[in-house]
Amino acid sequence: MTKDLIIKHIDSLKNHTAINYGIKTKTETFTEKLFYTLFDTNADLEKSIDELEVLFKEISVVSCKNPIDLCDSIWRKFVAQLPSVLEKLTLDANFILANDPASNNLEEVYLAYPGFYAIAIYRLSHELYKLDMLLFSRLMSEYAHRITGTDIHAGAKIEAPFFIDHATGIVIGETANIHKYVKVYQGVTLGALSVSKEMKSSKRHPTVEEHVCIYANATILGGETIVGKNSIVGGNSWVTRSTPENSIVLNTTTTDVKIKEKEDR
């Protein structure tokens, strides 16, 4: 097959889509710029917000499915929510500092904690999700996923404060509902009990009530599953039904430890 034929073949296969890959890289730039604007004390707020508006509208040309006037108004609605989001993130950062014995100060939380970064991008992308900017919000959350190893769908409802430790391998689904003062460790999944396209409009992911701690690699599944407040879900637990308040959920698998016999040398 000649080069010309290969090009024609590829072109014909691409004709059924209208993907502008530039939106992905622009969204990543927007995400980093937004984080910098909110948290760097040296950021020129007026200049940064103007630059963010330009990027936002460039992305909206591709991602917004509404009329132009409505798309333009979405920026105003989004930027108006930034003070509220920052207030919630301040609560999150202080909650992390208060609960992680390895943390030394707030600056460390803001600069070095992937869990905080994942929460921050979730809270910002969630505002876009509520404004029906679904592709935009998904690209932001997938960027945070790639950077931190934490996959939080922008549609999830997570109250502040919220604590993520270590971050890696955490998955929180679109219809999950997490109340205040919840702590989550690495490898935790808040997922669906079963997956089918017909369930798109239904609640598929669990609810976690206040003051719950979920330890590493626990899996909690199902839209009707509620973890009652003040509960502890132990590491490697598999939960598919609701648990009452003040519960301790444990994986009962035991590990035996034996002493090796000395080998002849």
PyMOL commands that set and color helices and strands:
alter all, ss='L'
color gray80, all
select helices_A, chain A and resi 3-14+22-39+45-63+68-80+82-99+106-112+114-130+134-148+197-199
alter helices_A, ss='H'
color red, helices_A
select strands_A, chain A and resi 151-152+157-158+162-164+171-172+177-178+182-184+189-191+207-208+213-214+219-221+226-227+232-233+238-239+248-249
alter strands_A, ss='S'
color yellow, strands_A
deselect
rebuild
show_as cartoon
